[in-house]
Amino acid sequence: AELVILAYVMVRIIGMFTSRKLLRYGIPTLLFLSPGFALVWFRMQLDERNLLVLLSLFLLWYFAYAKTHRIRYLVGSVLIALPAIYSKETVFLLPGVFAFFHLLFSLFFHAFLHLYALFELRLSHHVGHLCPDFHSISPLYFS
């Protein structure tokens, strides 16, 4: 049952980034047929199967939150990550590092957008009289 859940989650996550069916179904198929995956997945004494399913569900729910900004997806992703965090010590790093770099990159992205908008305003001040349609072709023009 875990393999089916993992396959479904992987197809959904890959489907968020591409609509090509070959990529959506080919990447999980290649992963499942690789010898390393089969060795880890079908050994009974390893608990990485549960961690892989939980962390992939965490990513699916977090991407759903990033797309819709509904609080239930954020709460669901945290609730899914909690059992994975407490089952193995090193897994604590994955959601923490993921959240840290997401915060860091989002701050840099917003700072970049503000700098770009400031540059565009200065550019539109100097170029506006040369090209009257500058504001209609500019990508960040806020009316």
Secondary structure in CASP SS format (residue, H / E / C, confidence):
PFRMAT SS
TARGET T0000
AUTHOR 0000-0000-0000
METHOD secondary structure of the structure
MODEL  1
A C 1.00
E H 1.00
L H 1.00
V H 1.00
I H 1.00
L H 1.00
A H 1.00
Y H 1.00
V H 1.00
M H 1.00
V H 1.00
R H 1.00
I H 1.00
I H 1.00
G H 1.00
M C 1.00
F C 1.00
T C 1.00
S C 1.00
R C 1.00
K H 1.00
L H 1.00
L H 1.00
R H 1.00
Y H 1.00
G H 1.00
I H 1.00
P H 1.00
T H 1.00
L H 1.00
L H 1.00
F H 1.00
L H 1.00
S C 1.00
P H 1.00
G H 1.00
F H 1.00
A H 1.00
L H 1.00
V H 1.00
W H 1.00
F C 1.00
R C 1.00
M C 1.00
Q C 1.00
L C 1.00
D C 1.00
E H 1.00
R H 1.00
N H 1.00
L H 1.00
L H 1.00
V H 1.00
L H 1.00
L H 1.00
S H 1.00
L H 1.00
F H 1.00
L H 1.00
L H 1.00
W H 1.00
Y H 1.00
F H 1.00
A H 1.00
Y H 1.00
A H 1.00
K H 1.00
T H 1.00
H C 1.00
R C 1.00
I H 1.00
R H 1.00
Y H 1.00
L H 1.00
V H 1.00
G H 1.00
S H 1.00
V H 1.00
L H 1.00
I H 1.00
A H 1.00
L H 1.00
P H 1.00
A H 1.00
I H 1.00
Y H 1.00
S H 1.00
K C 1.00
E H 1.00
T H 1.00
V H 1.00
F H 1.00
L H 1.00
L H 1.00
P H 1.00
G H 1.00
V H 1.00
F H 1.00
A H 1.00
F H 1.00
F H 1.00
H H 1.00
L H 1.00
L H 1.00
F H 1.00
S H 1.00
L H 1.00
F H 1.00
F H 1.00
H H 1.00
A H 1.00
F H 1.00
L H 1.00
H H 1.00
L H 1.00
Y H 1.00
A H 1.00
L H 1.00
F H 1.00
E H 1.00
L H 1.00
R H 1.00
L H 1.00
S H 1.00
H H 1.00
H H 1.00
V H 1.00
G C 1.00
H C 1.00
L C 1.00
C C 1.00
P C 1.00
D C 1.00
F H 1.00
H H 1.00
S H 1.00
I H 1.00
S C 1.00
P C 1.00
L C 1.00
Y C 1.00
F C 1.00
S C 1.00
END
